[in-house]
């Protein structure tokens, strides 16, 4: 996909198509991190620490509950 910047007042704006926004679960309230590696512009949703912590806890619980069983299945 090739895009061009559009004039927005004294600035330039990048318009992101709806399918991309939906795929990344981004809306007008999503905080975005904008970084660069010196050659590319990288725009990513800011990671929600609460969600990441809850996910890590769920994975740990799953391992605690089912880890031995899954290991036995994998070894067969």
C-alpha positions as CSV (number, residue, x, y, z in Angstrom):
1,X,0.0,0.0,0.0
2,X,1.4,3.4,-1.0
3,X,0.1,6.5,0.8
4,X,0.8,10.2,0.5
5,X,0.7,12.7,3.3
6,X,-2.2,15.2,3.3
7,X,-2.0,18.8,4.4
8,X,-3.7,19.4,7.8
9,X,-3.3,23.0,8.8
10,X,0.4,23.7,9.1
11,X,1.1,20.0,9.5
12,X,1.0,16.9,7.4
13,X,-1.2,13.9,8.2
14,X,-1.1,10.2,7.3
15,X,-4.6,8.8,6.7
16,X,-4.9,5.1,7.7
17,X,-7.5,3.1,6.0
18,X,-10.3,1.5,8.1
19,X,-9.4,-2.1,7.4
20,X,-5.9,-1.5,8.8
21,X,-7.3,0.3,11.8
22,X,-9.7,-2.6,12.4
23,X,-7.0,-5.2,12.1
24,X,-4.8,-3.4,14.6
25,X,-7.8,-2.5,16.8
26,X,-7.0,1.2,16.7
27,X,-9.5,4.0,17.0
28,X,-9.3,7.7,17.5
29,X,-8.8,7.1,21.3
30,X,-5.9,4.7,21.0
31,X,-2.5,6.1,22.1
32,X,0.1,5.5,19.5
33,X,3.9,5.2,19.8
34,X,5.8,6.9,17.0
35,X,9.5,5.9,16.6
36,X,12.0,5.7,13.9
37,X,15.0,3.5,13.2
38,X,16.6,6.3,11.1
39,X,15.1,5.1,7.9
40,X,11.6,4.0,8.7
41,X,8.7,5.6,10.6
42,X,7.2,3.0,13.0
43,X,3.7,3.7,14.4
44,X,2.3,1.2,16.9
45,X,-0.4,1.1,19.5
46,X,0.9,1.7,23.0
47,X,0.8,-1.6,24.9
48,X,-1.7,-1.8,27.7
49,X,0.3,-2.9,30.7
50,X,-2.9,-4.2,32.5
51,X,-3.8,-6.4,29.6
52,X,-0.3,-7.7,29.3
53,X,-0.1,-8.5,33.0
54,X,-3.5,-10.3,32.9
55,X,-2.3,-12.3,29.9
56,X,1.0,-13.3,31.6
57,X,-0.9,-14.4,34.7
58,X,-3.3,-16.4,32.6
59,X,-0.5,-18.2,30.8
60,X,1.2,-18.9,34.1
61,X,-2.0,-20.3,35.5
62,X,-2.5,-22.5,32.4
63,X,1.1,-23.8,32.8
64,X,0.5,-24.5,36.5
65,X,-2.7,-26.4,35.8
66,X,-1.9,-28.2,32.6
67,X,1.8,-28.0,32.1
68,X,2.6,-31.6,33.1
69,X,-0.3,-33.0,31.0
70,X,0.8,-31.0,27.9
71,X,4.4,-32.1,28.4
72,X,3.2,-35.8,28.5
73,X,1.1,-35.3,25.3
74,X,4.0,-33.6,23.5
75,X,6.4,-36.5,24.4
76,X,4.1,-39.2,22.9
